């Protein structure tokens, strides 16, 4: 913004504050400018050299202002530089409510050469971008963005009317005038300019004048009464009790923060019902997935309110994309009807991580403990007749929550935002992404691997932990990433190079994923044969990894597409991932298809290793069907769902009598799914074992419902998946734009990984084969630190980030990002994995010394909608937690940890006999579980502060402060601090005073010694990195529009780092690039012999720097 523009804005705002009088929606400033809804219309003229003179300033002297907005006058003297002297007089007169007549005349003593004379106003970009003005009834759109080098002119011509829609009213100017609309971003000023010219407006002028009729029409709206139809409260005290409120997900995930009473949001009046005055009911919530027990319709009687438009304030849960989710039926007093279809992702979207939709403007946002949430305003034309009633009906495709409804006189414009770009400048500077690490450098973690993979024999399970067969008593952990699709099908040179990258990253395992599509030699009718060329490439990659000490895990079905009619029961269908996963449990043909492909791959002998995959000790585990959770996959396609419903009807006839009276449909259907799934799983496991596979086997590797834990009790180990900021797609799945809340997981009490913690079954290993803190969330560098720390605290067995790359181009090329997950195109996320694996694999971060187990006696009476209390994951930030299945009510030593401090009673299916072990009330209704445990002396007072929202792990090595968004993990060989700007953090070795930008800081010993004694130490200072020209819909960066392109840019960060080093050591400090190359020596201050202090600046003297190497001579 130019200094001149700042002065003008300041003066105008000052004059507005001294406005003479208001009349309807118009007022006059002390300089005589008419103002409507904070939009001043100011007289300006430009001389022949485009020097400007503004009413009241720079030779444009206002001599007198008299009267008020109903009848006012302004007299001015023009002594504008080299122009002839002149006068300018203006008047305004109210002709009717909301209508005024404005006139102005200018006269010069001699002809004055002018580029323009007239009224000028500025419309701010942040308020008016994308807004549609009307010039003689024709729309003129104020552009959301301005292309570099493009003309400033938006419109120029003579018109008789101009309509400017604001958020509260429409402003109409009528007359005969020259109109100029200009985008001043062409001159680096964020505003639109509206000029209304005198006649004449330019040229050699002696006399000129302007006459206008001004009018303003406020939008009117009337809130409709939903009190009789309301069926839910906004607050919900107990999750899954089928009583509500909101989505029945408990106190941690409801809408209680929504303000009640009369609210005006972006021009529309809404009446948010106070449940205290309406029998505890405040909104309408209708049935959908996971909430079939909600009502499917609601009727709200009305009293003849009317309008041209109907405004809905609403949102979805478990949304359905581009499908009709419901209908609003408007019945008028005369019997007429308007039916309004409501479509997901067009009219309305998810209340979690909300993003604007085509007809769903985001008008209210807030945060609950679990997420960033919001409500949408949708507008529909209706007949302007008295309304008798409204009927809301759900299609069942989404849970539909309606908070309020209004009718209005006009269609209020949307409040758009100007796009924001990531560009080089004060806050972002270029950084090179070197994917190949320099051997032997501080970035090379390959020395941590124990090659070759399989040297100690295959993985076995002993005492609930993974070990190698030939190394008994030594538990093993794995930390790695995923290879997806064509990223694992490379020529031999690139396979070697990729394996080198994985070793240098320190990954001791990789997951082969979305591999089966490429591995299949698919014809029009079959997909179970293997593609020899692709098989050879995958074989070679496995051999390369094995040679370097990198183990492998995989799934036997992920996304293999099928030939037409390959499953004979569906001769006309081309099956794919959503439709196949549930079929092996119902159809023998689908089961045989799965077996055939699995047999072909597992028994094939890899020529580069000399053994089949089934016999290779480098294979650590197998999942039978990736994300094949039966409760999700049975409705993957309509024809599959129809088959399941048909089989359920048959099953119910045989089993109805087993259920007690009052058993819900959801419980019965869930039991049906369990009965269908379990025999199928056992058959798959039997088949794989008979092939000779000895490694551990699992299935249903996502989500954490208690009923799922009961089903998982038959697995060798538990596998789960979880994402922080998994993208949501407002328009089309997996196509930009994508929506993100762009908040730190720390502020949500490490929701990932905490929500996975109860899914761990004590007595079995725990793996997470997919986790990610997805781009472009600016806090994603925190992710590996959080999950590495808490997985070590929980004593889990394996972590796999998702993913290294989704295609070969992201492996072999230097392109910019093309997706939300890949390490190969994300600098800070790749570097942060070094911290995560150091904390997890190093085993210096000790498991919590006490454990608590959710005890279940089985799955009887449960459905998949039943969830555990959100207090239980919080406990996992302090102690080890998990679940045990005790169907006979007796504690069994093989399932219970030796340090068990108590059972957690979830409020359902709790065993009758738990012996003398303490029991704690962990029902959803008890929101003070942790405080109760403190009162009973089980948790120490310093471990948890509910008011401050701080959590200190019971091992003394992890601290999380959700309110201040800080985190600390400390081990002898690795320390990590996460700090916002202005915060300080202290470990044993590393102290940080963070001054600019949020930062993830870490010190990692590179030689196994404690940090003060280490010969070489890697120091990381991670902010954010994004590609140049990454585009967001607004500066809030909550909706990604385009990924951008190389070069990559790093976000600014500055901090003071203090290191407690060995007193007798002599040190040198180097800045590093992302390959580990030393780019220059960094000076530091030595204090008292034991302390080194230096300023860490991302925009440093040796280029953009995210890493340093401290060397002890």
GULUMKOL-329758 format. One record per residue (C-alpha): z, x, y; residue in one letter. Coordinates in steps of 0.1 Angstrom, whole numbers, plus 2048, in hexadecimal, padded with zeros to 3 digits. Layout:
! residues N
ZXYA
...
END
This chain:
! residues 1113
800800800X
7F680F822X
81181583CX
7FD7FF854X
7FE7E283BX
8237E8835X
82A7E585BX
8157C585EX
8277B5840X
8497BF84FX
8407B0870X
832790861X
85178B84CX
86679186BX
85277787EX
85675E861X
87B763862X
87A758887X
86373A881X
86672089DX
86770088AX
85C6F1869X
8486D1865X
8416C5842X
8346E5831X
8286F7850X
83B70D869X
833723887X
83E74788AX
84B7548ABX
8287638B0X
8187408ACX
80A746889X
809727873X
81A72C851X
817717832X
82C720813X
83174481FX
80C749826X
80875284BX
7E674D85CX
7E3769876X
7C976E890X
7B778F88DX
7987A089CX
7857BF893X
7717D38ABX
74F7E28A4X
760800892X
7767E987DX
7957F1890X
7AC7D388CX
7C17C18A6X
7DB7A9899X
7EC78B8AAX
80B7998BCX
8037BE8B7X
7EC7DB8C2X
7DE7CC8E2X
7DE7A88D5X
7FC79D8EAX
80B77B8E5X
81576F908X
82474D900X
82C7378E2X
8377138EAX
83E6F48D6X
8426F38B1X
82E6EC892X
8286C789CX
8196D18BDX
8186F68C5X
80570F8DAX
7FF7348DCX
7F17488F9X
7E676D8F5X
7D7789909X
7BD79F8F9X
7BD7C3904X
7AF7D28E5X
7A57F78E9X
7827FA8F7X
77A7D48F5X
7777C0915X
7977AE91EX
79B78A912X
7B176D90AX
7B875A8EBX
7C97388EAX
7D27248CBX
7E27028C4X
7EE6EE8A7X
7F56C98A5X
8036B388AX
7EB696884X
7FD687865X
81769184CX
80A6B083BX
7EB6B2853X
7E56C7872X
7C96D088AX
7C66F4894X
7AF7028AFX
7AB7248BFX
7947318DBX
78E7558E5X
77C760905X
773783910X
76C78F933X
74B79E926X
73979E905X
7507AE8EAX
7407BD8CBX
7547B18AEX
7517B4888X
768796883X
77F77E895X
793763885X
7B1759870X
7BC771855X
7D576E839X
7DE78481CX
7E47777F8X
7F978E7E3X
7E979A7C3X
8087947AEX
80876F7B7X
7E37667BBX
7D077C7A2X
7B976678DX
7C07487A4X
7A37317ABX
79C7287CFX
78370C7D8X
7687137F2X
7556F27FAX
7616E67D8X
7547047C5X
76D71B7B3X
77173E7BFX
7877537A8X
79C76F7B6X
79778A79CX
7B3796787X
7A87BA78AX
7917CF7A0X
7797E8790X
77880B79FX
75C80D7B8X
7557E87B9X
7507D57DAX
76E7C67EBX
75B7A67F3X
7637887DEX
75276D7F3X
74076B814X
73074C823X
73372E83AX
74771182CX
7576F0837X
7766F0820X
78C70A810X
7A87007F7X
7C37197EFX
7DA70F7D2X
7FD71D7D4X
8197187BBX
8286FC7CFX
80A6EA7E0X
7E66EC7E9X
7DC6F880CX
7BA6EA819X
7A76F6837X
78A6E1844X
7716E9860X
7526FD864X
75A722860X
74F743851X
76574C832X
76A76F826X
77E777807X
78679B800X
7987AF7E5X
7AA7CB7F7X
7B07DE7D7X
78F7EE7DFX
7A38007FBX
7C28067E5X
7D57E87F4X
7E27CE7DCX
7D87AE7EDX
7BC7957F2X
7B078E816X
7A576B822X
79376B843X
78974B855X
771753870X
76D745893X
74B73889DX
73C7518A3X
75176988FX
73D789896X
7247998ADX
72479C8D3X
73D7818DDX
7487738FEX
7567518F2X
75F7468CFX
77472B8BFX
78271D89FX
78C6F9896X
79D6F1875X
7AE6D4865X
7CB6E184FX
7DC6CD834X
7F66D4819X
7FC6BF7FAX
81B6C87E7X
81A6C47C1X
8316A97B5X
8406A7793X
85868F781X
86E69A764X
86C682747X
88B677734X
88D685710X
8B267D70BX
8AD6626F1X
8946786DDX
8A86986DEX
8B26A36BBX
8BF6C76C0X
8D56DB6D6X
8C96FC6E5X
8E770E6D6X
8EC7136B0X
90D71F6A3X
90472267EX
8E372E670X
8D2719655X
8EB6FD654X
8CE6E3659X
8E06D6678X
8D06EB693X
8CF6F16AFX
8AE6FF6BBX
89E71069CX
8BF711688X
8C0737688X
8E373B694X
8F57466B3X
8E37676B5X
8C17576B6X
8C27366CAX
8B972A6EDX
8DC7256FBX
8D473A71AX
8BA720727X
8C8712747X
8CE6EC746X
8C96D2761X
8AC6CF77AX
8966ED77AX
8776F478EX
86270E77CX
84171978DX
83C6F879FX
8476DF785X
8686CC783X
8786CB761X
8986BB756X
8A96D173CX
8C26BB72AX
8E66C672AX
8F26C0706X
9166B9713X
909699722X
8F268E706X
90768F6E6X
9006B46E0X
8DA6B06E1X
8C46C16FAX
8A16C46ECX
8886B96D2X
8806D06B5X
8686C569AX
8626D0676X
84D6EE66BX
84D70C654X
871716649X
87E6F765AX
8706DA647X
8916C864AX
88C6C366FX
87E6A167BX
85969F67CX
85668869AX
86967B6B8X
86565E6D1X
87065F6F5X
87063D708X
86663F72DX
86962974CX
84762875BX
84464C768X
820656770X
80B674779X
7E9684775X
7F66A075EX
8106A3743X
8246C4742X
8356CF721X
8506EA721X
8506F56FDX
84C7116E3X
8477176BEX
85A7296A2X
848735683X
82772E696X
805726688X
7E873669AX
7CB7206A7X
7D6702693X
7E26E06A0X
8086E169FX
80F6BF6ADX
8056A16C1X
8126916E1X
80A66C6E2X
80E65C705X
810636705X
80C625726X
81B604732X
7F95F372EX
7F75FD70AX
7DE61970FX
7E363A6FDX
7DB65F703X
7DF6756E5X
7E369A6ECX
7DE6B46D0X
7F36D36D4X
7E46F36C6X
7F87126BDX
7EE7326D0X
7D971E6E9X
7F27066F8X
8127166ECX
81F7356D9X
83D7446C9X
85E7426DBX
8657656CFX
8537816E3X
8407666F7X
81F76E708X
80975771DX
7F074070BX
7D0731718X
7E2710720X
80571D71CX
81372E73BX
833741735X
84B73174FX
86D73A741X
87975972FX
89B766724X
8AC77B709X
8C37716ECX
8D478B6D7X
8B678D6C0X
89778C6D5X
8857876F6X
87D7626F7X
86B74970DX
85C726712X
83971C71BX
82C702734X
80D6F0728X
7FA6D773DX
7E46B9731X
7D169F745X
7DD67B740X
7D565A750X
7E965276FX
7FA633762X
81E62A75BX
82A63A73BX
83E625722X
845640707X
83D6636FAX
83A66A6D5X
83B68E6C8X
82F6956A4X
82E6B6692X
8126BF67AX
82C6D5667X
8186F566EX
832702687X
8556FA692X
84F6EA6B4X
86B6EA6CEX
8676D46EDX
8806DC709X
8736C5724X
8556AF730X
8496A6753X
82C694763X
81B6A1782X
80369879DX
7EE6B879BX
7E56D4785X
7FA6F1791X
7E9713790X
7F572E778X
80874B785X
7F4768778X
7FA78D779X
7E37A9783X
7DC7C1766X
7EE7E2764X
7DE802757X
7ED82374BX
7DD83D760X
7E486176AX
7FA864788X
81E868793X
82C857773X
812861759X
802882752X
7E988E737X
7F689C716X
7E28AA6F9X
7E889C6D7X
7E58B86BDX
7E68A769BX
7E58C8688X
8058DB68CX
80590168FX
81291066EX
834920673X
83A910695X
8588FC69FX
8448DD697X
83D8E8673X
8568D665CX
8438DF63CX
85E8F7632X
8758D962CX
8608CE60EX
8678D85EAX
8458DD5DBX
8358D35C5X
83E8AE5C2X
84A8A659FX
8588C8597X
87A8B858DX
86A89D578X
866878582X
87D863598X
898851585X
8B583B590X
8D9846589X
8F8837598X
8E38215AFX
8D083F5BFX
8AF8505BAX
8B08725A9X
897888597X
89A887571X
89F8AC56EX
8B68B058BX
8D3899582X
8EF89359BX
8D989C5B9X
8CE87C5CCX
8AC87E5DCX
89F86D5FCX
87B869608X
86E86562BX
849860631X
82D84A63EX
811833632X
7EC83B62DX
7D881B632X
7B4811629X
79A82C62FX
7B484563CX
7BA850618X
79585260FX
78B87461CX
776891612X
7888AF602X
78B8C3622X
79B8A7635X
7B189E617X
7BF8C1619X
7C38BF63EX
7D589D63DX
7ED8A9622X
7F48C8638X
7FC8B0655X
81489C640X
8268BC634X
8288C9658X
8378A8662X
8528AD648X
84888E634X
851892610X
841871605X
82485B60EX
81B837605X
7F882F5FAX
7F280D60AX
7D47F560FX
7C380D5F7X
7B97F35DDX
79C7E55F1X
78B8075F4X
7948105D0X
7837F15C2X
75F7F25B7X
75A7CE5C2X
73C7BA5B8X
7347955C0X
74978B5A2X
7637A659AX
77A7BE5ACX
78E7CF590X
7787EC589X
77E80C59CX
76781D5B5X
7618405A7X
75B8515C8X
7798415D9X
78E8485BAX
78586D5BCX
78F86F5E1X
7B085E5DAX
7B78745BCX
7B18935D1X
7C78885EDX
7E38815D4X
7DF8A35C6X
7E08B35E9X
8008A15F1X
8108AA5D0X
8088CF5D4X
81B8CF5F5X
83A8BC5E8X
83089A5F5X
83887D5DDX
82585B5DBX
82E8375D9X
8168195D9X
8107F45D1X
7FA7E65B5X
7ED7CB5CBX
7E97CC5F1X
7C87BE5FEX
7AD7C25E4X
7937A75EBX
7837945CEX
76178A5C3X
7567665C5X
7657525A9X
77777159BX
79575B595X
783740580X
79A72358CX
78A7275AEX
76572D5A7X
75A7285CBX
77573E5DBX
7747625E7X
7987695E4X
7AA7835F9X
7CD78F602X
7DC76E60EX
7CF7595F1X
7D57705D3X
7F977C5D6X
80875C5C9X
7EF7545AEX
7FA76C592X
81A75858FX
806738587X
7E5742579X
7E075855AX
7BE762567X
7CD770587X
7E8782573X
7CD79255DX
7B979C57BX
7D87AE58AX
7DE7BF569X
7BB7CB564X
7B97DC586X
7DC7EB582X
7D37F855FX
7B380756BX
7C481A587X
7E5824578X
7D6831557X
7B9844567X
7BF86A563X
7BD87C585X
7A789B57EX
7B98AE59AX
7DC8AA58CX
7D38A6568X
7E8887563X
7E5862568X
7F8853585X
80E84056DX
81A86155FX
81B87557FX
83F87F589X
83387F5ADX
8318595ABX
85484E5B7X
8518285B6X
83A80A5B3X
83A7E85C4X
8277CE5AFX
8197B95CCX
81D7C45F0X
82F7AA605X
82B7915E9X
84A77D5F1X
84475D5DFX
8527485FBX
838755613X
81A7595FCX
8197375EBX
80B72860BX
7F3744614X
7D572E610X
7D270860FX
7C37085ECX
7DF71E5DFX
7FA7085F0X
7EA6EA5E0X
7EC6FA5BDX
8117025C3X
8196DF5CFX
8086D15B0X
81C6E8599X
83C6DF5ACX
8366BA5A6X
8336C2580X
8526D8581X
8676BF594X
8616A457AX
8716BB560X
88D6C9576X
8976AD58EX
8B56A357AX
8C46C657DX
8CA6C35A2X
8E96B35B0X
8E46945C5X
8DB69C5E9X
8C96BD5E1X
8AF6C35FBX
88A6C75F5X
88B6EB602X
8A56F45E8X
8916E55CCX
8716F55D7X
8827175DBX
8907145B8X
86D70B5ABX
85F72B5BCX
87B7405ABX
873730589X
84E73758EX
85275B59BX
86C76A583X
858767563X
83A775575X
84D793582X
85B79A55FX
838799550X
82A7B156BX
8477C9566X
8437C7540X
81E7CF543X
8237ED55AX
83F7FB544X
8287F8525X
80E80B537X
827828538X
83282655CX
85683355FX
85C833584X
871818595X
8617F659BX
8677DC5B6X
8567BE5C6X
8597A55E3X
85D7C15FCX
8647AF61CX
87F79962BX
8A4795624X
8AD77261AX
8CB76E602X
8B675C5E8X
89E7795E9X
8BB7915E2X
8C377C5C3X
89F7805B7X
89F7A55BFX
8BD7AB5A8X
8A47AF58BX
8917CB59DX
8987F0599X
89B7F45BEX
8987E15DFX
87B7E75F6X
87A7D6619X
8647D7638X
86D7D365CX
85D7D867EX
86A7D96A1X
8517CA6B9X
8387C169FX
81B7B56B4X
8147906B9X
7F17846C2X
7EE7686DBX
7C97616D4X
7BD76E6B3X
7CF780697X
7CC7A6699X
7B67A46B8X
7C27AE6DBX
7D47A26F0X
7F57A86DEX
81779E6EAX
8377B36EBX
8597AE6FAX
85A7D3703X
87F7D76FFX
8947F16EDX
8A17E96CAX
8C27F96D5X
8C87DC6EDX
8C47C56CEX
8DE7D96BBX
8C47EC6A6X
8B67CC698X
89F7E2685X
8AC7EF66EX
8CC7DB66FX
8BD7BA663X
8B17CB643X
8D47D963AX
8E17BA627X
8C27BA611X
8CD7D9600X
8DC7D25DEX
8F97E85D5X
8F37FA5B5X
8CE7FE5BCX
8BA8165D2X
8AD8095F4X
88B812601X
879807621X
85480D61BX
8497FE63DX
85C80365DX
84E807680X
8578046A4X
8347F96AFX
81F8046CCX
81C7FF6E8X
8427F86ECX
84D813704X
86E8186F0X
85D81F6CFX
8688446CEX
88B8376C6X
87F8286A5X
88084568DX
8A285069CX
8B282E696X
8A5828673X
8AB84C668X
8CF84B674X
8D8829666X
8C682E645X
8DB84E640X
8FA83A64AX
8F1820630X
8E783B616X
8C582C610X
8AB83F5FBX
88983E60CX
87883662EX
853833634X
84682E657X
82881765AX
80F82865DX
7FF84A663X
7DC83C666X
7C881C65DX
7A682D65BX
79684E656X
78B85167BX
7AF851685X
7B586E66EX
796883675X
78F87A699X
79F87E6BBX
79B85B6C6X
7B58466D8X
7CB82B6C8X
7BB80E6B7X
7DA7FD6A9X
7FF7F86ADX
80C80D690X
7FA82E68BX
80B85068FX
7E9860691X
7E38516B3X
8078516C1X
8168716CDX
83A8676D3X
83D8526B4X
83086F69FX
8488886AFX
8658706ABX
861871685X
86E894685X
890887692X
89086A67AX
88A88065BX
8A289B666X
8BE882669X
8B5870648X
8A988C631X
8C28A563DX
8E089262EX
8F68A0649X
8FA87D657X
91387063EX
91384D62EX
92D83663DX
94F83C62AX
954816624X
93E7FA617X
93D7D4619X
92A7BF601X
91C79C605X
92578C5E4X
90F7705D5X
91475F5B4X
8EF7575B1X
8D47425C1X
8DE71F5B7X
8DB7075D4X
8CB7205EBX
8A971D5FCX
89573960DX
89F72C630X
8C473562AX
8CD75563DX
8EB76B641X
8FF76D660X
8F278467BX
91579367CX
90F7A565BX
8F37BC668X
90B7C5685X
9247D166BX
9097E765DX
90A7FC67DX
92D806674X
92F80564EX
91980462FX
90F7E0626X
8FB7CF60BX
8FB7B35F2X
9087AF5CFX
8FE7945B6X
91C78B5A1X
91276C58DX
93176C577X
948770594X
955792588X
9517B3598X
93C7CB584X
9407F058AX
91B7F8588X
9147E15A6X
9317E85BDX
9348085D2X
95381D5CDX
95C81B5F2X
95A7F55F3X
9727E860EX
96C7C460AX
9557A7601X
94379261BX
94376D614X
92275F624X
92F73C622X
91A732604X
91673D5DFX
9357535E1X
94475C5BFX
96474B5B5X
97576A5A7X
97378A5BBX
99379A5AFX
9AA7AB5C8X
98E7B85DEX
9937AA602X
97B78E60DX
96F789631X
96076A63FX
93C773647X
92F74F64BX
91774A667X
931735679X
94875367CX
93A76669AX
95977C69BX
95578C679X
9597B0687X
9767A669DX
98879667FX
9837B666BX
9917CA687X
9B07B3689X
9B57B8664X
9B47DE668X
9947E3653X
97F7EE671X
98E80568AX
9907F96AEX
97A8156BBX
95D80C6A3X
9537EC6B5X
9587DD6D8X
9497BA6D9X
94B7B86FFX
93B7D9705X
9237D56E7X
92A7F86DAX
9298026B6X
9368236A8X
92E82A683X
94C83066DX
940853664X
94585D688X
92186968CX
90E84B69CX
9158386BCX
90081B6CAX
90680A6ECX
8F17EB6EDX
8FA7E2711X
8F080471FX
8D480A706X
8E282C6FBX
8E483B6D9X
8F385B6CAX
8F086B6A7X
90088C6A0X
8FE8A3681X
9038C867EX
8DE8CE67DX
8CF8B1691X
8DA89E6B0X
8C98816C1X
8D18706E2X
8BE8526F0X
8C484C715X
8B7837732X
8B2849753X
8D384F765X
8E7851744X
8F886F734X
8FD87670FX
9108916FCX
90E89E6D9X
91F8BC6CAX
9028D46D3X
8EC8BF6EBX
8F78AF70CX
8DE89C721X
8DF890745X
8C087A746X
8B2876769X
88F867768X
88085074DX
88F84472CX
891861713X
8978686EFX
8A688B6ECX
8AD89F6CDX
8B68C16C1X
8AC8CB69DX
8B68EB68CX
8978FA67CX
8A8912663X
8C48FD654X
8E090C668X
8F68F867EX
8E78F46A0X
8FD90D6B3X
8F4927699X
8CF91F694X
8B593A699X
89C9206A3X
8A18FD6B1X
8888E26B9X
8918CE6D9X
87F8AD6DFX
87E8996FFX
86987A6F8X
860860711X
84084C70BX
81B854705X
7FE83D709X
7D884170BX
7C784272DX
7BD82073AX
7D380D723X
7D37EB732X
7EE7D1734X
7ED7AE743X
8087B675BX
81F7D3766X
83A7C574EX
8247D2732X
82C7B571BX
8087AD712X
7F07C9707X
7CC7C2711X
7BA7E3708X
7C48036F6X
7B581B70EX
7A583C705X
7AC862704X
7BA876713X
7DE86B70BX
7F7869727X
81C870726X
83685D73BX
84B870754X
86D87B74AX
887893758X
8A989D74BX
8C28BA74BX
8C98C7728X
8E88DB71FX
8EA8ED6FEX
90B8FB6EFX
8FD91B6DFX
90D9386CDX
92094E6E6X
91296E6D7X
8EE9626D6X
8D096D6ECX
8B79516F1X
8959496FDX
888926704X
86391C701X
8508FD70AX
83A8F06EDX
81B8DB6EBX
8188C16D0X
80A8DA6B7X
8298F06BBX
81790B6D0X
82D91C6E9X
81E91570BX
836928720X
85A935724X
87391E735X
88E92E74AX
8B2922745X
8D5927752X
8EF93773BX
91292A742X
93293A734X
91F94A718X
91F92B702X
909914717X
8E491371FX
8D88FA73AX
8B58F2744X
8A18D7755X
88A8C573CX
86C8B674EX
8508A573BX
83A8AF758X
8448D3755X
8388F4761X
8248FB741X
8138D973FX
81F8B8732X
83C8C171AX
84F8AB701X
85D8C86ECX
86E8E96EFX
8789056D7X
8999186DBX
89893A6CBX
8B694F6C4X
8AD9736C3X
END
